[in-house]
Amino acid sequence: MSAVLPPASTAEPATRLDRWRDALLATPRGERLWRWLAPTLITVIAFVLRVVHVGDPHELVFDETYYVKDSWSQWLLGFPSTWPEGADERFNSGDTDFFSGVGSYVVHPPLGRIFIGAGMALFGADTATGWRIAGVVFGTATVLLVYVLARTLTGSIVFASVASGLLAIDGLSIVLSRVALLDIFLTFFVVLTLFFVARDRRASLERWAARGPARSAWGPVFWNRPWLLAAGAAAGAATAVKWSGLYVLAAVGVYVVVSDALARRRAGVAQWPADAVRQGAVSFVLLVPVAAVVYLASWSGWLFTDGGYGRHAVDASPATGFWAWVPLPLQNLWAYHQAMYGFHVGLATPHSYASPAWQWPLLVRPTSMYWHQDDFGVNGCQLPDGCTEAISSIGNPLLWWAGVAASVYLVVRFVIVRDGRYALVLTGLAATYVPWLLYPERTIFQFYTVAMAPFLVLALTFALRDVARGPASISRASGQAWVTVFLAACLLLSAFWYPVWTGLPVPYEFWRLHNWLPTWI
């Protein structure tokens, strides 16, 4: 069993933590208990941190001004509608059905707005809890999914608990689960994609182990890969939230082809490079078409209604040649996508909280989602020196800086030991970060890194596991002590930061204590 606290070496006496872990997990009954209790407890904690006072502040914060109103009109009409001037004030006051009915030009696919709209339909469009409850559900589910992914990779309850526990208390994940933006839905489907790929990898390894050494120059081509089909569907859903899901689809495609090629080489297939190309073509068929179907299905509301933006843009002058065979609604959808692509490529609007991707690992410029001050007695403020309310997208600084260092460490470890589990985590990190480095002039924000966070905590947990083993001249007991201190420090820092992640009223000087860098204001 691979764990943050690994089995004690026969050459070194068991530590107190070793004995504690063994007492909990050594018996079949204890393992069965914690197999269910650990993820349940962590998921409940994650949910509580995300849902308590999620309706405060009761006003549209940051880009909720776009996504909430668009989601509600899309839920009712099948497409986002334009709203008159001054819509935010009326919407905040509970007047939610005064949209024009004219299609609005939005630049992201519909799936994330569908989830936000569903929450509003269940809890009411006139309450901020309704706007944000879908994010709470998906953010909490992402924590549980990280547990399941970590358990799949390592088989360890302790490892999975540490990884998912770190994500449960990280500020970036908490904040993006408590505001009605799209990124938390993207994160969920990205992690789901990598989980399905991990299950496919494990099934493939078991299949090759059962077959034994290759008996010919060519290996078999495997079509029966349901986990790969599921990964394609999940990647399609990620893309249906934001187009950056395409990077994940491409990255896992490369991972699958390379891992299949290496499996054939290990099995002794003489023509393994060419054989991997054959299997790669099959993997493409299993992965990509289902992603395209899921993505197209997310546009059903726009396709089967008439009022969406650009819905009839090319009806008056339909295409000729090949495109003449394409139904007009799909021609219009393609024209709409061309306009969306042009917007994203040319987006360079100055913004005070914009942050290029090279700054993200350093936490140079977090996004202020909300900031407000009240004097004593105003709006219920009970603090003598007044109340400051803030929502900042900054993650737990210790967790993030250590996670970045751990990611570099994991790259080095992968080069040395070629562990496929490391490769999968690094694939998730690369797919959610590296592409943004190609757009240094675009208006982008640090909170996009919420999609990186699950893989960052996995990399960090792998590094903590190695520290707990007592590397180099550090004893096993010392390594475990350092890990314990680190985890305790992360927990304390999250408690310190929680009020300014969630908009709780605090003294102004307390808020100032969190501005460690001038750029954090």
RARAVEN-V523896 format. One record per residue. PHI is phi in whole degrees, 0 to 359 (999 if undefined). D_LAST is the distance of its C-alpha to the last C-alpha in whole Angstrom. Layout:
phi->PHI d_last->D_LAST
phi->PHI d_last->D_LAST
This chain:
phi->999 d_last->45
phi->269 d_last->41
phi->209 d_last->39
phi->297 d_last->36
phi->253 d_last->39
phi->286 d_last->42
phi->305 d_last->45
phi->294 d_last->46
phi->286 d_last->48
phi->293 d_last->52
phi->274 d_last->52
phi->222 d_last->49
phi->296 d_last->49
phi->296 d_last->47
phi->272 d_last->44
phi->299 d_last->43
phi->294 d_last->41
phi->301 d_last->43
phi->294 d_last->46
phi->298 d_last->43
phi->296 d_last->43
phi->297 d_last->46
phi->295 d_last->47
phi->277 d_last->45
phi->243 d_last->46
phi->293 d_last->49
phi->272 d_last->51
phi->303 d_last->51
phi->295 d_last->51
phi->296 d_last->48
phi->293 d_last->46
phi->298 d_last->47
phi->298 d_last->45
phi->284 d_last->42
phi->300 d_last->42
phi->259 d_last->42
phi->290 d_last->40
phi->299 d_last->37
phi->295 d_last->36
phi->296 d_last->36
phi->298 d_last->34
phi->294 d_last->31
phi->294 d_last->31
phi->296 d_last->32
phi->299 d_last->29
phi->300 d_last->27
phi->296 d_last->28
phi->299 d_last->27
phi->298 d_last->24
phi->266 d_last->23
phi->259 d_last->25
phi->297 d_last->25
phi->57 d_last->24
phi->294 d_last->23
phi->279 d_last->24
phi->252 d_last->21
phi->282 d_last->20
phi->274 d_last->23
phi->198 d_last->21
phi->289 d_last->20
phi->250 d_last->17
phi->48 d_last->15
phi->278 d_last->18
phi->302 d_last->21
phi->303 d_last->22
phi->270 d_last->24
phi->288 d_last->25
phi->292 d_last->26
phi->294 d_last->28
phi->298 d_last->29
phi->295 d_last->30
phi->292 d_last->32
phi->294 d_last->34
phi->295 d_last->35
phi->298 d_last->36
phi->276 d_last->38
phi->254 d_last->40
phi->97 d_last->39
phi->208 d_last->37
phi->290 d_last->34
phi->249 d_last->34
phi->285 d_last->33
phi->234 d_last->32
phi->288 d_last->32
phi->300 d_last->30
phi->74 d_last->28
phi->292 d_last->28
phi->300 d_last->25
phi->297 d_last->26
phi->292 d_last->29
phi->295 d_last->28
phi->300 d_last->26
phi->277 d_last->29
phi->106 d_last->31
phi->270 d_last->33
phi->243 d_last->33
phi->241 d_last->36
phi->250 d_last->36
phi->293 d_last->35
phi->279 d_last->37
phi->88 d_last->39
phi->270 d_last->39
phi->303 d_last->37
phi->258 d_last->33
phi->279 d_last->32
phi->247 d_last->30
phi->245 d_last->29
phi->234 d_last->29
phi->299 d_last->32
phi->274 d_last->33
phi->298 d_last->33
phi->299 d_last->29
phi->292 d_last->30
phi->299 d_last->33
phi->294 d_last->32
phi->298 d_last->29
phi->297 d_last->32
phi->296 d_last->34
phi->297 d_last->32
phi->293 d_last->32
phi->295 d_last->36
phi->281 d_last->36
phi->251 d_last->34
phi->105 d_last->34
phi->285 d_last->32
phi->266 d_last->31
phi->232 d_last->29
phi->295 d_last->25
phi->299 d_last->27
phi->298 d_last->29
phi->296 d_last->26
phi->253 d_last->25
phi->294 d_last->28
phi->296 d_last->29
phi->296 d_last->25
phi->300 d_last->26
phi->296 d_last->29
phi->288 d_last->28
phi->294 d_last->26
phi->294 d_last->28
phi->298 d_last->31
phi->294 d_last->29
phi->300 d_last->28
phi->297 d_last->32
phi->294 d_last->33
phi->297 d_last->31
phi->301 d_last->33
phi->296 d_last->36
phi->296 d_last->35
phi->297 d_last->35
phi->294 d_last->38
phi->296 d_last->40
phi->287 d_last->39
phi->241 d_last->40
phi->75 d_last->42
phi->252 d_last->40
phi->292 d_last->39
phi->295 d_last->37
phi->302 d_last->35
phi->297 d_last->34
phi->293 d_last->33
phi->295 d_last->31
phi->299 d_last->29
phi->290 d_last->29
phi->296 d_last->28
phi->296 d_last->25
phi->293 d_last->24
phi->300 d_last->25
phi->257 d_last->22
phi->281 d_last->19
phi->295 d_last->16
phi->299 d_last->16
phi->295 d_last->20
phi->296 d_last->19
phi->297 d_last->16
phi->288 d_last->19
phi->275 d_last->22
phi->246 d_last->20
phi->232 d_last->19
phi->272 d_last->22
phi->249 d_last->21
phi->270 d_last->24
phi->292 d_last->22
phi->289 d_last->24
phi->290 d_last->27
phi->302 d_last->27
phi->300 d_last->26
phi->303 d_last->29
phi->286 d_last->31
phi->295 d_last->30
phi->295 d_last->31
phi->299 d_last->34
phi->301 d_last->35
phi->293 d_last->35
phi->297 d_last->37
phi->295 d_last->40
phi->295 d_last->40
phi->298 d_last->40
phi->293 d_last->43
phi->295 d_last->45
phi->299 d_last->44
phi->296 d_last->46
phi->296 d_last->48
phi->294 d_last->49
phi->298 d_last->50
phi->294 d_last->52
phi->295 d_last->54
phi->291 d_last->54
phi->296 d_last->55
phi->288 d_last->58
phi->282 d_last->60
phi->80 d_last->60
phi->300 d_last->61
phi->295 d_last->61
phi->251 d_last->65
phi->212 d_last->65
phi->288 d_last->63
phi->239 d_last->61
phi->266 d_last->59
phi->286 d_last->58
phi->256 d_last->56
phi->262 d_last->54
phi->262 d_last->53
phi->279 d_last->53
phi->227 d_last->49
phi->298 d_last->48
phi->293 d_last->45
phi->289 d_last->44
phi->300 d_last->45
phi->296 d_last->42
phi->298 d_last->40
phi->297 d_last->40
phi->297 d_last->40
phi->295 d_last->37
phi->294 d_last->35
phi->297 d_last->37
phi->294 d_last->35
phi->301 d_last->32
phi->293 d_last->32
phi->286 d_last->33
phi->268 d_last->30
phi->215 d_last->28
phi->297 d_last->30
phi->297 d_last->28
phi->298 d_last->31
phi->297 d_last->33
phi->297 d_last->32
phi->293 d_last->32
phi->301 d_last->36
phi->295 d_last->37
phi->295 d_last->35
phi->290 d_last->37
phi->298 d_last->40
phi->297 d_last->40
phi->300 d_last->40
phi->295 d_last->43
phi->297 d_last->45
phi->294 d_last->44
phi->294 d_last->45
phi->295 d_last->48
phi->297 d_last->49
phi->293 d_last->49
phi->296 d_last->50
phi->290 d_last->53
phi->294 d_last->53
phi->296 d_last->53
phi->282 d_last->56
phi->89 d_last->58
phi->289 d_last->58
phi->295 d_last->60
phi->263 d_last->58
phi->299 d_last->55
phi->296 d_last->53
phi->292 d_last->55
phi->296 d_last->55
phi->293 d_last->51
phi->294 d_last->52
phi->300 d_last->54
phi->293 d_last->52
phi->298 d_last->49
phi->297 d_last->50
phi->295 d_last->51
phi->299 d_last->47
phi->301 d_last->46
phi->296 d_last->48
phi->284 d_last->47
phi->266 d_last->44
phi->278 d_last->43
phi->302 d_last->45
phi->294 d_last->44
phi->297 d_last->40
phi->296 d_last->42
phi->295 d_last->43
phi->298 d_last->41
phi->299 d_last->38
phi->296 d_last->41
phi->299 d_last->42
phi->295 d_last->38
phi->267 d_last->39
phi->304 d_last->42
phi->301 d_last->41
phi->291 d_last->40
phi->289 d_last->44
phi->259 d_last->46
phi->236 d_last->45
phi->248 d_last->45
phi->263 d_last->42
phi->296 d_last->39
phi->301 d_last->38
phi->71 d_last->40
phi->298 d_last->43
phi->235 d_last->45
phi->298 d_last->44
phi->249 d_last->47
phi->298 d_last->50
phi->287 d_last->52
phi->224 d_last->52
phi->299 d_last->52
phi->290 d_last->52
phi->243 d_last->55
phi->69 d_last->56
phi->302 d_last->54
phi->295 d_last->52
phi->297 d_last->55
phi->277 d_last->55
phi->275 d_last->51
phi->305 d_last->51
phi->303 d_last->50
phi->302 d_last->47
phi->286 d_last->46
phi->297 d_last->46
phi->295 d_last->44
phi->296 d_last->41
phi->297 d_last->41
phi->297 d_last->41
phi->297 d_last->38
phi->295 d_last->37
phi->297 d_last->37
phi->294 d_last->35
phi->298 d_last->32
phi->298 d_last->33
phi->299 d_last->32
phi->296 d_last->29
phi->295 d_last->27
phi->293 d_last->29
phi->263 d_last->28
phi->288 d_last->24
phi->213 d_last->22
phi->279 d_last->20
phi->301 d_last->17
phi->213 d_last->14
phi->295 d_last->11
phi->249 d_last->10
phi->296 d_last->13
phi->212 d_last->13
phi->295 d_last->17
phi->298 d_last->19
phi->296 d_last->19
phi->278 d_last->15
phi->301 d_last->16
phi->297 d_last->18
phi->269 d_last->15
phi->57 d_last->12
phi->290 d_last->10
phi->222 d_last->8
phi->292 d_last->8
phi->266 d_last->9
phi->276 d_last->8
phi->279 d_last->11
phi->196 d_last->11
phi->207 d_last->10
phi->206 d_last->13
phi->232 d_last->14
phi->227 d_last->18
phi->280 d_last->20
phi->304 d_last->23
phi->87 d_last->26
phi->268 d_last->24
phi->53 d_last->24
phi->80 d_last->25
phi->294 d_last->22
phi->249 d_last->24
phi->266 d_last->22
phi->304 d_last->23
phi->265 d_last->20
phi->94 d_last->19
phi->241 d_last->17
phi->244 d_last->13
phi->240 d_last->13
phi->218 d_last->10
phi->230 d_last->11
phi->246 d_last->9
phi->277 d_last->11
phi->293 d_last->11
phi->280 d_last->14
phi->299 d_last->16
phi->302 d_last->15
phi->297 d_last->18
phi->298 d_last->20
phi->289 d_last->18
phi->296 d_last->19
phi->293 d_last->22
phi->295 d_last->23
phi->296 d_last->22
phi->298 d_last->25
phi->294 d_last->27
phi->294 d_last->27
phi->297 d_last->28
phi->301 d_last->31
phi->293 d_last->32
phi->299 d_last->33
phi->297 d_last->35
phi->298 d_last->37
phi->295 d_last->38
phi->299 d_last->39
phi->281 d_last->41
phi->252 d_last->42
phi->53 d_last->42
phi->276 d_last->41
phi->297 d_last->41
phi->292 d_last->38
phi->298 d_last->36
phi->299 d_last->36
phi->293 d_last->36
phi->296 d_last->32
phi->293 d_last->31
phi->298 d_last->33
phi->298 d_last->30
phi->296 d_last->27
phi->297 d_last->29
phi->293 d_last->29
phi->262 d_last->26
phi->234 d_last->24
phi->305 d_last->26
phi->303 d_last->27
phi->291 d_last->24
phi->293 d_last->24
phi->281 d_last->27
phi->235 d_last->25
phi->293 d_last->22
phi->265 d_last->22
phi->286 d_last->22
phi->278 d_last->19
phi->229 d_last->18
phi->228 d_last->15
phi->297 d_last->14
phi->290 d_last->15
phi->300 d_last->19
phi->289 d_last->19
phi->301 d_last->20
phi->287 d_last->23
phi->281 d_last->23
phi->306 d_last->22
phi->300 d_last->26
phi->279 d_last->27
phi->295 d_last->25
phi->290 d_last->26
phi->293 d_last->29
phi->299 d_last->29
phi->297 d_last->27
phi->291 d_last->30
phi->299 d_last->33
phi->293 d_last->32
phi->297 d_last->32
phi->299 d_last->35
phi->292 d_last->36
phi->296 d_last->35
phi->294 d_last->36
phi->281 d_last->40
phi->81 d_last->40
phi->288 d_last->39
phi->51 d_last->41
phi->271 d_last->42
phi->276 d_last->39
phi->288 d_last->42
phi->300 d_last->41
phi->298 d_last->41
phi->294 d_last->38
phi->300 d_last->36
phi->293 d_last->36
phi->296 d_last->35
phi->298 d_last->32
phi->297 d_last->31
phi->298 d_last->31
phi->297 d_last->29
phi->298 d_last->26
phi->296 d_last->27
phi->296 d_last->27
phi->295 d_last->23
phi->300 d_last->22
phi->296 d_last->23
phi->294 d_last->22
phi->296 d_last->18
phi->296 d_last->18
phi->297 d_last->20
phi->294 d_last->17
phi->273 d_last->14
phi->307 d_last->16
phi->300 d_last->15
phi->267 d_last->12
phi->268 d_last->13
phi->237 d_last->16
phi->72 d_last->15
phi->288 d_last->17
phi->290 d_last->17
phi->224 d_last->16
phi->298 d_last->16
phi->303 d_last->13
phi->294 d_last->13
phi->295 d_last->13
phi->297 d_last->10
phi->298 d_last->9
phi->298 d_last->11
phi->269 d_last->9
phi->267 d_last->6
phi->292 d_last->9
phi->240 d_last->8
phi->301 d_last->6
phi->282 d_last->5
phi->275 d_last->4
phi->277 d_last->0
